[in-house]
Amino acid sequence: MLQLPPIEIDGMIFHGINIEIKSIIEATGSGLVLSPAALQMVAPGTGLLILGALAILVLLGLIVLFLLKGSKYLRLWVLKLKYKKLIFSMKVTGNRLYRAVLKEMNGREILDYLSKSFRIFLSSLARENCLAMTAGELENLPQFSLSNTDAGVSVGSYLGIFFRKSDELRFSGQSVKGSDILPLLADLKSFLEKLEKKELYEFWV
């Protein structure tokens, strides 16, 4: 009960005014039950912002993984591409010389060009100047010591045999016939095909 003090209205004074105060919570018996928690106020676009941040984190993780491991595989892929291109270029040269032999062009000039072109190719492959090397020096280059054929013949052994035959024809003092050059071109073609499968660019890394 709340007792109010005397109240004057239009010159009249009122006494003994009481107000009874009751609680609706006590009447319903829900005074011990807490109301449910209010929902959090979420700013518009918050979900999109969180997803964007997660996507950036994933992207950064992939970039770091690529820098740690992917760059190695990318470099190997580039080296393999250069290796294939180098062999393809030498194959084109061999085919051009084969057509020159069929046209019965000067055999010595064809053989000289074959020897020079093949040495330039080997220089790019070994990353060492092979133009002035003898057959024995080419045979003993460590870059060409890897096995190339099913029979286990090393690349260097093949080069030694090839250039010994070539030098014998070039410096024999006799005319060089197309029939002398065709076996060398056939050996060259077979060698390039096997070399392409061998992927002899491992020492480039």
C-alpha positions in Angstrom: 0.0 0.0 0.0 1.2 3.5 -0.9 -0.2 6.3 1.2 -0.2 9.7 -0.6 0.2 13.0 1.1 -2.8 15.5 1.3 -3.7 16.7 -2.2 -5.3 20.1 -2.8 -7.6 20.4 -5.9 -9.6 23.7 -6.5 -9.3 24.7 -2.8 -10.4 21.3 -1.5 -7.9 19.1 0.4 -8.1 15.4 0.1 -6.7 13.2 2.8 -6.2 9.4 3.3 -5.6 8.5 -0.3 -4.0 5.0 -0.5 -2.9 3.1 -3.6 -2.5 -0.6 -3.7 0.4 -1.9 -5.8 0.4 -5.5 -7.0 2.9 -7.4 -9.0 1.7 -9.2 -12.1 4.8 -11.5 -12.0 3.7 -12.8 -8.5 0.2 -13.4 -9.7 1.3 -15.6 -12.7 4.1 -17.4 -10.8 6.7 -16.6 -13.5 9.0 -14.6 -11.3 11.7 -17.3 -11.4 11.8 -17.8 -15.1 14.3 -15.7 -17.1 13.2 -14.3 -20.4 15.0 -15.6 -23.5 18.2 -13.9 -24.6 17.8 -11.2 -27.1 19.1 -11.8 -30.6 22.5 -10.3 -31.4 22.4 -7.3 -33.6 24.1 -8.3 -36.9 25.3 -5.5 -39.2 24.2 -5.9 -42.9 27.0 -7.7 -45.0 28.7 -9.3 -42.0 28.3 -12.8 -43.4 29.7 -11.8 -46.8 32.7 -10.1 -45.0 33.4 -13.3 -43.1 33.2 -15.5 -46.2 35.5 -13.0 -48.1 38.1 -13.1 -45.3 38.0 -17.0 -45.3 38.5 -17.0 -49.1 41.5 -14.7 -48.9 43.0 -16.9 -46.2 42.6 -20.0 -48.4 44.0 -18.1 -51.4 47.1 -17.0 -49.4 47.6 -20.6 -48.2 47.6 -21.8 -51.7 50.0 -19.1 -52.8 52.4 -20.0 -50.0 52.1 -23.7 -50.9 52.8 -22.9 -54.5 55.9 -20.9 -53.6 57.2 -23.7 -51.4 56.6 -26.6 -53.8 54.8 -25.5 -56.9 57.7 -23.3 -58.2 59.9 -26.4 -58.4 57.4 -28.3 -60.6 56.8 -25.2 -62.7 60.6 -24.9 -63.4 60.8 -28.6 -64.3 57.9 -28.1 -66.7 59.7 -25.2 -68.4 62.9 -27.1 -68.6 61.1 -30.1 -70.1 59.5 -27.8 -72.7 62.8 -26.3 -73.7 64.3 -29.8 -73.9 61.5 -31.0 -76.2 61.9 -27.9 -78.4 65.7 -28.4 -78.6 65.2 -32.0 -79.8 62.5 -31.1 -82.2 64.7 -28.5 -83.8 67.5 -31.1 -84.4 64.9 -33.4 -85.9 63.9 -30.8 -88.3 67.6 -30.3 -89.3 68.0 -34.0 -89.8 64.9 -34.2 -92.1 66.2 -31.2 -94.1 69.6 -32.9 -94.6 67.8 -36.2 -95.6 66.0 -34.4 -98.3 69.3 -32.7 -99.4 70.8 -36.2 -99.8 67.9 -37.4 -101.9 68.4 -34.4 -104.1 72.0 -35.5 -104.6 73.5 -32.3 -103.3 77.2 -32.0 -102.3 77.8 -34.8 -99.8 80.8 -33.2 -98.1 78.9 -30.0 -97.5 75.9 -32.0 -96.1 78.2 -33.9 -93.8 80.0 -30.8 -92.6 76.7 -29.1 -91.9 75.4 -32.2 -90.0 78.5 -32.3 -87.8 78.4 -28.6 -87.0 74.6 -28.6 -86.4 74.8 -31.7 -84.2 77.6 -30.2 -82.1 75.6 -27.0 -81.7 72.7 -29.1 -80.4 75.0 -31.0 -78.0 76.4 -27.6 -76.8 72.9 -26.5 -75.9 72.1 -29.8 -74.3 75.4 -30.1 -72.2 75.6 -26.3 -71.6 79.2 -26.6 -72.7 81.0 -25.6 -76.0 81.2 -28.9 -78.0 82.2 -27.3 -81.4 85.9 -28.1 -81.1 85.6 -31.3 -79.1 86.9 -34.6 -80.5 84.8 -37.8 -80.5 86.7 -39.0 -77.4 86.0 -35.7 -75.5 82.3 -35.9 -76.3 82.2 -39.5 -75.3 83.7 -38.7 -71.9 81.6 -35.7 -71.0 79.9 -36.4 -67.6 76.6 -34.9 -68.9 76.4 -37.7 -71.5 77.4 -40.6 -69.2 73.7 -41.5 -68.5 72.3 -44.7 -70.0 70.2 -44.0 -73.1 69.3 -47.3 -74.8 67.7 -50.5 -73.6 71.0 -52.2 -74.1 72.6 -49.8 -71.6 74.7 -47.9 -74.1 75.5 -44.5 -72.7 74.8 -41.3 -74.6 78.5 -40.6 -74.6 79.3 -44.0 -76.2 76.8 -43.3 -79.0 78.4 -39.9 -79.6 81.8 -41.3 -79.8 80.8 -43.9 -82.4 78.8 -41.3 -84.4 81.6 -38.7 -84.6 84.3 -41.2 -85.3 82.4 -42.4 -88.4 81.6 -38.8 -89.4 85.3 -37.7 -89.0 86.5 -40.7 -91.0 84.3 -39.7 -93.9 85.1 -35.9 -93.6 88.9 -36.3 -93.4 89.4 -39.4 -95.6 90.2 -37.2 -98.7 87.6 -39.1 -100.7 84.3 -37.9 -102.0 81.4 -38.3 -99.7 78.4 -40.1 -101.2 74.8 -39.9 -100.1 74.8 -43.6 -99.3 77.6 -42.8 -96.7 75.5 -40.1 -95.0 72.1 -41.9 -94.8 73.2 -44.4 -92.1 74.4 -41.4 -90.0 71.1 -39.6 -90.4 69.2 -42.8 -89.5 71.4 -43.2 -86.4 70.7 -39.5 -85.5 67.0 -40.0 -85.8 67.0 -43.1 -83.6 69.2 -41.3 -81.1 66.9 -38.3 -80.9 63.9 -40.4 -80.3 65.5 -42.3 -77.5 66.9 -39.1 -76.1 63.5 -37.6 -76.0 62.2 -40.4 -73.9 65.2 -40.2 -71.6 64.6 -36.6 -70.8 68.2 -35.8 -70.3 67.7 -32.4 -68.7 68.1 -33.5 -65.1 71.5 -31.8 -64.8 70.0 -28.5 -65.9 68.2 -28.2 -62.5 
